[in-house]
Amino acid sequence: MDQHGPAGPSQIDADIALTALTFLGLGLAALHHLLQPLPIGLYGAALALAYLAGGLPPLRGALVALWRDHILDIDLLMVVAALAAAAVGAPVEGAVLLALFSLSGTLEHRAMGRARRAVEALMQLRPETALLKRAEGVVEVAVASLVPGDLVVLRPGARVPVDGRVVEGEGRMDESTVTGEAAPVHKAPGAAVHEACVNLDGVLTVEVTRALADSTVARMIRLVTEAQAAKAPSERFSDWFGQRYTVAVLLGAIAAFFLFWALGRAPSEALYRAATLLVAASPCAVVISVPAAILSALAASARGGVLFKGGAALERLAEVKSFAFDKTGTLTTGRAEVTAVLALAGDEAQVLELLAGIEAQSEHPIAAALRRAVAARGLVPVAVQGVQAHPSEGITGTDATGPLWAGNARMAARMGAGPDPRLAALEASEETLVLLGRGPQLLGAVTVADAPRETSAAALVALRRGGVTRVMMMTGDRRPVALRIGAALGLTPDEIEAGLLPGDKVRLVEALAAEGPVAFVGDGVNDAAALARADVGIAMGAAGSEVALQAADVALMAEDMGQLADAQRLARRAARVIRQNLTFAIGAMVVLVIGGAFFNLPLPLAVVGHEGGTLLVVLNGLRLLGDPIRRS
């Protein structure tokens, strides 16, 4: 069948026209034999029409494959079989073969096109114009002309033109097209907004943070396109099998002709039997079995807000028995709140202003909590330059006074700051502790509390019910904090690893991988190495770290852990459909070959069996389109 990539709308229209012409020629030829003899010229023209309309396209495809890729395409088998039928005086049977082959190819293109329309649907979400706010007023401009820093006005009912953040106004936003979350999300100044989401009410002024080429939808389109282009291991096997098996079938048909002839059959009958075997043994159904299921599953998952970077990631996720999770922003909401402030030098306001200044550009949820605390108190962050992040430790920079740092106990030890008895009460709490200092001097500390996501506990239960045997939470946070979160999620102490550096997460993932396929779920820069090392790396949230998204194999566009269990369920169902398809396709092929070799199987019956089997495996794969990821 089609081995040359997806068919666009114009190609499908051409397929329909050629199939119609093939059936027209076949119908006239059949009329000649069944009801009313036609003039010999009209009968010949009808057969010629059926053979040209039904045979030239696959012949062209086969020659292109032979010239460009140096492989014998399966289409060549069908053309040879039809010509062989005509050569032995059965031109109508050959026309039947070409007509059914053309029909199955057209239906396959249309059906598989449904699985490839995810990119087109994403493209249609993008508005073409935006309302740009300028000094002289608001003007309508092309979205492609927007650059970071521009201010755009969103009126009720308008789609967000590009990624940005709200600077003025409040309102609710429908993010279901991007994240899969059905419930409207409240947006206030400082909140991130994503391209293609719908502003439900209120007038918002949004500052552009990403150009169109780097927006959320652009990243989704790239992920879906790459996923459809990347072949899964089973797809590569079916291609490998189809190419080599085609050669074997052609040689086998030639050998069968000479064998039947040697056994006393007339040359015409021997050629007829060889042509029947050629059709019966063609592996079209085997070759299309895998992509039919893979593409359907990828489209279903994309529609539900889960993007796989190819069929290989889908197949690997189906085999995963161990899941490792980052804590902050993955299993927890990532929206932490400052619960206590301790000033060891100066006052609490100075501690908060310094912390907010050094964390001003950080993506970490703790940084966002500090910025919110400063804004709520009406304080002004201190200007800090030369900021540098140290994953799983903290952050460093320089203000007007000198070097400054903020982080955990490891960062304090790096800077030579020793234990301080005044921190005892905060250290004993089950909340995240952030220290602030200059060199070896501690200036103060704050505690920050995060809460589990509402969907996390149920998602972990669903994963375990689905066959996952090992779940582990990994965090750079202190163990008392990790135990508090873990207990709320139903995790036991031996399933919790705390106080980790990025390298420690990689080491633990490697240990799990030694026991079988493992998936790691994370959202931050410090998760990138573990995401890359895991058999399946899963990035959390549309607004997750760009580094994490690049390192991951799967992206959950919504911050809904329930989608993870649904994605694995879909992956496992796709694996079952692939096994069903391959079992049926190979079984049907064996039955047809035995019938053609030993039981005088008629050529028309071989044609119907071959093409019918191909359509059945395609339709079986397309059942996955009706099994989308849950949209919360």
N, C-alpha and C positions, 0 to 999 in steps of 0.2 A: 504494500500500500504506500501511501505518501510518505516519503522519506526526506523530503526536501524543504521542510520548514512549514510554518503556519500559512494558511491560505487567507488572504484578505477578502473583503466583500466583492471586489471585481473578479477575483479568481473563482469565488463560489458561484457568481452569476455565469461565468464562462462554463464552469462545470455543469450547471443546470442545463444550459443551452446544448452542450455537447451530448449530455445524457438523453435529453429529449430527442435529438436527431438520431442517436443510436437506436432508441426504442421505436422511432418512426420507421427507420429502415427495417428493423427486426419485425415490426408489425406487418409491414407490407409483404415481407418475405414469408412470414407465417401464413398470411392470408392466401398466398399463392399455393401453399401446400394443403391448407386445411379447408378452404371454402371455394375459392374461385381462382383458377389459373390466370396469371397475369401475362401480358406480352413479355416475351423473353427479355427484351430490352429494359422494361420497367423492373422486372424481377432482378436482373443483374444490377441495375442502378440502386435498387433497394439494399441489396447485399453490400454493394460498394459503399453506400452511405453508412450502414451499420459498422462496417470494418474501418472506414476512415475516421468517423466521428468517435468511435469507441476505442480504436487501436492506435491512432497517431499520438494522442496525448501521453499514454503510458509508454509508447515506444520512444517518444522524445525524452521523457523523463529518464528512461533506462539508458539511453545513449549519453545524456548529460552526466549521469552518475558514472558511467563507464569512462567517459572522457575526462571528467573533472576529478573524480575520486578513485578511479581505477577499481570500481567494484561492479559486480553484476547485480542489478536491482531486481527485486521481486517482480516488478511490473513486466520485466522481460519474459518471465515465465508465462504470464497470461497471454501476451502477444504471440509467443511461440506456440502455445497450446491452441489458440484460435486459428492460427495459420495451419497447424497440423490437422485440425479438424476439417478445414476447407480442403486440404490436400487429399484427404481420404474420402471426399464426397459427402461430408457432413457440414456444409457451410452454415446452415441454420444453427446447429449446435454451437459452432464457433461464434456466431452472432449473439446467441443467448449468453455465452460466456462473457463477451465484451460488454453487452448491455448490463448484465448484473454487476460486473466488475466496475463499470462506470457509475452505476447507481450507488454501489456501496462506497465508492470513493467520494462521491458527492455528499452522501449522508454523513460520512465520516468527517469531511471537511466542515460541514455545518455543525455537527455535534461537537467536534473539538474546538470550533470557533467559540462556542459558548464558554468553554473553559479558558479561552484566551482573551476574553473581553474585559478582564479585570483592569488592564491598563487603560483601555478606552473609557471605562467607567470613572477611573481616577482623573483622567484628563478632563472629563466633562464637569468635574467638581470645581475646576479652577475658574474664577471670574476673570474676564478679560480687561476690565477697567477698575479703577479705584478713585476715591475722592481724596486728592492730595491737599493738605492744609498748608497754605502759604500766607505770607504777610498781607497780601492783597485780598485774600479770601480763599474759598475752597474751589478747586478746579478738578475736572475729570481727566485722568491721564491713563495711559496704558500701564497695566500691572508690571510688565517687563521693564519699564523705565524706573521703577522704585529702587532705591538703594538704602542700606542701613542708615538710620538716623532720620529718614523722612517720617512725617506725621500724616496719618491717613484717618479720615472720619468714617466710622461705621454707623450707619443708620439701622433702625430695626428692620429685620428681614434680610439684611445684606450678608453676603459671604465674606469671610476674612480673606483679603487678597494675597497676603504673604504672612510669614511668621513674624510675630512682634510681641510687644508687651503694652498693657493698658497704662496710659499716663493720665487720662481724665475720664470721669464717668464711671458708672456701675451698671451692671445688667447681667442677665442670664444668657448662656451660650449653649447651643446644641453642638456637641462634639462627636456625635454618633458616626458621622461619615468618616472620621479619622481614627478615633479611638475605640468605637464600638459601644461606648457608654451611652445608654438611652436617656438617662436622667440629665436635665440641664445643669450646667455648672455655673455658679456665680462668679463673676469677674469684677475685680476692683483694681484700683491703681496698683501697679507692680505685678499683676498676674500675667502669665504668658498666654498667648493665643496662637492657634495654629491655622495655617492656610486651609481654606475650604469649609471651616466651621461656620455655623450660621448664628448671627447676632439676633436673639429673640426679642429683646426689648432694651430700651435705653439707648442713648447716643454715646458712643465711645470714641475717644481719640487714642489711636494706637501708634506707637513708635516702631518702625520697621527694624527688626534685628537680624534678618537674613534676607539676602537677595533671592529672587525667584528660583534661580538654579539650585539653591541650597535649601529650599524650604522643605517642610514636612512632606507635602505631597510629592515633591520632586524626589525625595529620598524613597518614598513608598514606590513610586514608579520605577526607579532604578532597581529596587529590591525585587519587585515582581518581574521585571524584564529579565534580570539576571537569573531569577529562579526558573523562569520558563526556558531559558537558554541552557542552563546547567543540567546535565544528565545525571540521573541517579545511577548507582551501580547496576541495578537490574535493567535499566534502560540501555546502558552501555552493553550489557550482556545480550539483550534481545537484538540490538543492532549487529553485534559481532556474530551472533547465531544466524541472523537472517542473511548476512552477506555470504558466509561460508556455506550455509545450507542451500542457498540458491545454486551455487556451483554444483553441489552434490546432487541436487534434484535434476539439473540439466544433464549431468553425466549419467545419472541413474535412468532417466527417461531414454537416453540413447542406448544404454545397455539393455533396457527392457525391450526396446524395439528389435534389437538383434536377437535377444533371447526368444521372444515370441516367434520370430521368423524362423529361428533354428528349430523350434518345437513344431514346425509344420504349419503355422498360421500364414495366411496370405499377407503380402506386404501391406496392403491397405488395412487389414484387420490388426496387424501388428502395430502399425502406426497409430490406429485409433486407440488401441489399448495403452500405448505409450503416452498419447496425449491425455488420456483419462488419468493416468498415474501422475502426469505432470501437474494437472489441476489439483488432484487429491493431495499431493504431497507439498503443495505450495504453503509456506509458513506465514501467510499474511496475518492470520489471527494471532499467532504467537508473537509476532513483531509488534503489533498494535496493542497487545494486552496491557503492557506496562505503561506507556505514555498516556493511554486513555484514563487510567486510574490516577497516575501522578498529577497530570495537569488538572483533572477535576478536583482533586484534593487541595492543590495549591490555590485554585480559584475559590473554593469554598472557604478556606482558611483566610485568604486575603479579604473576602467579603465580611468576615467576622472580626477583622482587625488583628490577625496574626500573620506575619509575613515570613515565609521560609526563603532562605537564599538558595533554593534549588531542591530537586528531588532527593538528593543525597541526605540533606538534613532531615527531610520528612521520614525517610527510611530509617535513619539512625535513631530518631526520636521514638519510633515504634519499638525499638529494642532496649531502650533505657530502663534500667531497674533501680538506679540510684540517682537522687537529686540532691544537689548542694545549693544552698541559698545564701546570698548576702543578706544582712539584716536591714540596715538603714536604707529606706527608700524602696526596698523590695518587699520584704515581709511586713515592714512597718510603713506607715503613711508617708514618712519623710517630712511631715510637717510638725517638727518639734517645737516646743515652747520653752522659753527660759523660766526656770522655777526658783532659782536662788542666785544671788550675786554676793560675792565676798571680795571686799577691797583690802588688799594687804599693803598698798601704797596709794595714797590719794583717796578718792571717794568712789562710790558705786557708779556714778555717772561717768567719771573718767575711765573706769574699767570698761564699761559698755561702749563708750565712744571709741576707745582704742581697738576693742575687739571688732566692732562693726566696720572700722576703717580697714583693718588688715583682712577682713573677710568680705570686703565689698564686692570682689569679682569672683568669689568662689561659687561653684555649683553645688557644694555639699549642703544637705538639708540643715545641718547645724548652723551654717553661715546664714541661711535664710532666716532661721529662728532669731539669731542675734540681730540681724537687720530689722526684723519686725519689732523686736523689743525696744530698740533705739527709736524707731519711728513712733511707737506707741507712747514713749516718754517725752517726745518732742526734742530729742537730743540730736546732735550733728556729728556724724562719723568723722574721725580724724583722717586727714589726707595721708595715705601710706603709699610709698613708691617701691619699685623693685620687688613686688610680691612674687614668691615662689612656693608652690605646693610641694609637700613631701608626703606622698600617699601613705595612709595608715599611721601617720605621725602628727602632722599639723601643717602650719603655714608660716613663712617668714617674710619680713619686709623691713622697710626703713621709714620712720616718720621724721619730723623736724628735730626730734631729740636724739635719735640714733636707731640702731637695730632693734627690732621688735619681733616677738614670736608668739604664736598661740597654738595649742595642741594638747596632746595627752601626756601621760607620764613618760613615754618614750622620747617625745620631743623635749621634755624638761631634762631628762637624763642626758640627751645629746648636747644641751646647752649648759650642762653642769649645775643645774638647779637641784639642790638636795631636798629631801622630805621636809615638810613644814607641819608642825603639830596643829597649826590653826586650820589645816585642811581636813582634819580627822572626821568631822561631822559630814562634810560633803563626800569624802571618800567612802564613808560607810553607807551612803545612800545607794539606792538601786537606779540611779539616774546617770546620764552621761556627764562626765566631768571635763570641762575645758579650762586649761590653765593659760595664763597670760604672763609674759615676762620679758625682761631685757637681759640677754646673756644669762648669768647665773641667778639674777634677782627675780623673784616672783612678785608680780604686781597685783595679781588677783585671780579669781576663778569664778566660773559660773557653772550651774548644773542645768542640763537640758533634758526634757522628757519627751519621748516619742511613744506612739501607740501602734499596736498591730493594725494592719488593714482589716477592714470588716470581712473581706473575702479570703484572707490568708488561711485561717483555721479550716474553713470548709474546703478550700482547695487542697490542703495537705491531706485531709481525710479522703477526698476524691481520688487523689493520686495513689494513696495506699490501697483503696478499694480496687483501683485499676490494675494493681499488680506491682506497684513500686515497693521494693523491699527495704530500701535504705533512704532516710531523709536526714540531712544535716544542715544546721544553720552555722554560718561562719561570719565572724565580725571582728573588727579591730577594736571594738568597744571593750569596756571592763566586764569581767565575768558576772558580777552581780546584776548589771544592766541586762546582759544577754540572758541570764536565768529568768529574770522577770518577764521579758518578752517571750522567751521559749515556753514558759509555763502557761502563758495566755494562749499560746498556739498549740498546746498539747504535745510539746516536745519534751523528751526526757533529758536529764543532765548529760548523759553520754552521747546525745545527738547534738550537742552545742559545743562549738569551739570559739573561744573568745581571745582577745588580745593578740590578734593576728596581723602580720605584715602581708603585703601582696604576695611575697614569695612563699609565705606559710600557706596561703590559700591554694597556690599552685601545687605545693607539696601534698596537701590533703586531697586535692582533686586527683593527683596522680595515684595516690594510695587507693582511692575509690575505683579509679579506672583499672587498676590491677585485678579487681574483683569482677569487672564487667563494664559495659557501656555506662557512662555517667554524664548527666547534664548539670550545668552550672547556670544559675539565674542571678543576674546582677544588673546594676544600673550606673555605676560610677567609674571614674577613671581608674581607681585602684582595683577594679574588678576585671579590667581588660585582659590581663595575663591569664587569669583563671578561666575567663570566657574562651580565650583562644586555646587553652590546653584541654578543656573538656571535650568529650566526644560531640556534645551538642551544647553550644553556648547560646544562652537566651537573654536578650537585652530587654529590660523592663521599661515600658512607657515611651510615648512618642517624644517626650521632652527629655529623654535620657541623654547621658553623655554621648557625644559624637564618637568618641574613642570606643565606648562600649558597643555602640551600634555597629561600628566597623569590625570589631573583633568577634561579634556574635554570629551565629548561624541562623537564629530565629529572632524576630523582633515582635514583642507584644506592644501594640500601639496604644492600648488602654492600660491604665494602672489597676487592672482587675486580675487578681491571681487565678480566678476561676477559669479564665481563658486558657491557662496552662494545662489544666487537666483535660479540658475539651480538645485542645490541640493534640495532646498525646492520644486521646481516644480516636480522633480522626486519623492520626497517623497509623494507629494499629488497625483501624478498619480498612484503610487504604492497603496495608500489607495483606490483609485477608482477601480483599478483592483481587489483588495481583495474583495471589496463589490460586484463587478460584479461576481467574481468566486463563492462566497458564495451564492449569490442570485440564480445563475444558478444551482449550485450543489444541493442546498436544494430543489429548484423548480423541478428539474428533478427527484430527489429521491421521492418527494411527488407524482408526476405523475405516476411513475413506481409502487409505493406501491398501489395507488388507482387502477391502472390497474390490478395488481396481485390479489388484494383482491376482486374486484367486477366485473371485466370484462374478466376473464379467459386469462390474458396476457400469451402468450407462454414463456416458459423458455428461448429459444434462443433469443427472442426479449428483454427480461429483461437483458440477458447477454450483448447484443450489446449496449443497452441503458446505462447500468452501466459503461462498460469499455469505451464507446465512450465519456460519460460525463467526466470521469476521464482524458482522454487525452486532451479534449478541455480546461479544466481549467489549465492544465499544459502548454499547448501551449499559452493560453491567458496570463499567468504569464510571459512566456519567451519573450513576446513582449517587455518587459521592457529592455531587453538586447540591443535592438536597439535604446534606448533613453539615450545615455551617457551624462555625463556632458560636457559642452562646453570646448574645449581646445583652449585657447587663442593663 
